[in-house]
Amino acid sequence: MEYEERIQEALEATEILKSPRQLLSNEEDTELKYYVLTEPAYLDIYPDEGPETRIREGWINWNKPKLITPGYLLKADGFSEEAKKAIKMMAGQDPDMASIAYQMHYTQKIDNVRTISADIDETARRLEEEIDEASEFLTAIIVGLDDLWDVSLMKFAQEYMTRSAQESQVPEMESKGYLTRGRDGRARVTRNLDGLPIAAKDEIENLFQKVESGDKDPSVLKQELDRWGVYHLYEDRFLNLFR
């Protein structure tokens, strides 16, 4: 099977069995717990070994939200090359969706991987009971393919960020002039003459002020300029910080 076809299969196989009860925070960092459930790949060869479910348990950490573009998202840490390829494919299908996603620089980490003797439906039912009993409002249960499980995690994260943006962030950012509505009613980022989202420009200006006051290290500003691909527009101003 072709590489892109395999990733598309992983995207289509993804199921979100339980979504978080809360959206991403507008004002502070958010930490979300996830369970990705997969059927072990070896069951394709040895089906009599089942039913079994592999559980990958971990966390995704988001910083305070900001508007991004697909190019910015692709420079986020923590995802495999396959997952990043999936981001490219999804962005190609709907590039504006990625541009307005409730997306931050985030990392993923796995705390635990285990295999239990139960099918996916039963495993999900048990986990959901545990989550409800513990009143965990920022937890997700996701189903995917064993060898491309993080593609499913990425798809969940993208959809969750988009929902958070549309239901929480978009109204606020519209009021600040960062977003406009297209003819189809969907929100689009507004850009300056250099093609930089106005929200990103304001964030960069804020970082310059913090660096000048000593509240931020210049490396943070440099990283942000590089992620937006606009260092050349600010190079002289950035270098003046050291003169």
N, C-alpha and C positions, 0 to 999 in steps of 0.2 A: 504494500500500500504506500502511496506517495506521502511524503512528509506532511504537506499541508492537509491532505485528506485525513490523516491520522489525527491531527489537531482538531479539525472540524468534527470528527467523530467524537473526540473527547468533549468538545463544547456541547454537542447535541446530547451526549449521555449525561450531562450534569443535571442534577436535580437538587433543589433547595427544599429540604424537608422541614426545616424550621428556620425562620428568619428572626433576627433580633427584634425585641419589642421596642427598643429605642433606636432613634436615628443617631447619626454621628453628631457630636456636639458642635455647635457653632463657635463656641468661645474657648474651648480648652482641648487638650489631647484626649483621645479616646482609645481604650484598649478593649478589644473584642476577642472572645474565646471561640474557637471553632473545633468542630469534629468533622473530619472527612472520612466517609465510609466507602470502602471499596471491596469488591470480591477479589481475593488473592489470585494473581495471574496463573498460578500453578493449577487452579481448579479447572482451567480450560483443558489441561492434559490429564489431570487426575480428578474427575468430577466426583468420584466416590468418597473423596476426602472431605467433602462438604456436608452440610452447609457451614461456611466460615465467613467471617467478616473481619477485615483489617480496619482498625481505628487509628487514625492519626489525629492527635489532640495537640493543640497549640494556641498561639495568640497572634493577632495582627495588631500592631500599634500605629495609630495615625496621629500626626501632629495637628495642630489647629488648622482648619480648612483654608484652602486657597483655590482659585481657578487655575486650570492648567490646559495644556494642549497635548495631543498624542505624543509629540516629541519629548515633552517633559515627563510624561508617564513612563516612557520607555527607558528613562534614565534612573528610575526608582530601583532601589536595591531589593534583593531577596528572592526574585523569581528566576527560574531557569530560562535558558534560551528558548525552550519550547513554549513556555508561558508568554515570553515577550513576543514570540512570533504570533501567538494567538491575539495579543493586544494589537499588533499591526493589522491582522486580518479583520478584527472587529472595528478598528479605527477606519479601515478602508471601506467598510460597509456603511458606517455612519460616523464620519470624522467629527461632526459637531457634537455628538453625544459625548465623546471623550473630552472635548473642549470645555464642556460645562459640568463635567463630573465633579462630585464632592471628593476631590482627590488631594492627598497630601503625600509627602515623602514618608513611606512606611516600610517597615521590615516585617518579615514573617519568621517565626521560629517554631520548631516542633518540640514539645515537652515530652511527648510519650507516643510510642507506636506499639500497638498490641493486636493480637488476633484472638478472636473468641469463636466458640462453636455455636453460632446462631446465624440466621440469614440477616440480610440488611434490614428488612422491615422490623423484625423482632429487636434487633440491636438499636435501631432508631427509636422504637417505642420505649425501651428501657432508659435510653439517654434522655429522652424528652421528659419522662417522669422525674428523673434526677434533677434536671434543669428547673422544672416547675416547682419542685419541692424546695429547691435552694433559692428560688426567686431570682434567678440570673436573667437579667434583662438584655444583656449584650452577649448573647451566645447564638451560634448558628450550627445547624447540622446539614451537611452537604454530601451528596453521593456523586462519585466519579469513577474513572477508570484507574486501575491500580498503578500502571506505569506512567500515567499523565495526571496524577491526582491534583498537582498544583495548578494545572490548567483550569480545573473545576473550581479550585479555591480562588483563582484570579477572576474567573467569570462571576462568581458570587460577589467578590469585592467590588468589581466594576458596577454590577447592577445595584448593589447596596449603596454605593457612593452616588450613583445617578439618582436613586430614589431620595436619598437624603438631600441632594442638591435641589431637586424639583419641589420637594415638600417643605424644605426648611431654608436652604441657602438662597435659592433664586429670588424669592420676594425681597429679601434683604439686599441682595446685590443689584437688583433692578433699581431699588431706591437710591443706590449710590452711582448709578449710571454705568455699571460694569457689564450689564446684560441688556439686550433688546429682544423683542419677540419677532420671529419671522412670520411669513404669511401662513405657515402651517401651525402657528401658535406656540412653537417650541422656542426656547431661549437660546440665543447665540451670544458669544462673547463680543464685546465692542473693542476695537483696536485703534491704536493711533496711526499716524502716517508711516511709521516704521514697521507696522504689522505686529507690534507688541500689544497684547491685551492690556487695556487700561488698568485692570486690577493688578496685573504684574508690574506695570510701571509704578503704580502707587506703592506696592510692596518694596520695590527696589529703592524708591526714594526714602521710604521708612528705614530701610537697612543702611543706606548712606548716612542718615542722621544718627542712627545708633552707633555706627562705626566711628563717626566723628566725635561723638560724646564719650566713646570708650565703653559703651554697653555691649557691643558686639565685636567679635574678632573679624578682621578683614577677610579671612578665609571663607566665612559664611556668606558674605556679599559676593565674593568671587565665584563661589559655587552656584549661587542663584543666577548670576549673570551667564555662567556657562550653560546651565540647564535650559535657560531661555534662548541661548544662542545669540546673545546681544552684547557680549563683552566688548566687541569692537566699537559699539556705539558709546560705551562708557569708559573706554580704556584710559583716556587722558584724565578724566575726573577721578578714576580709581587710583591711578598712579600718583595723582596730586595728594592723596591721603598720606603718602609716605615722604612728602617733600617739606 
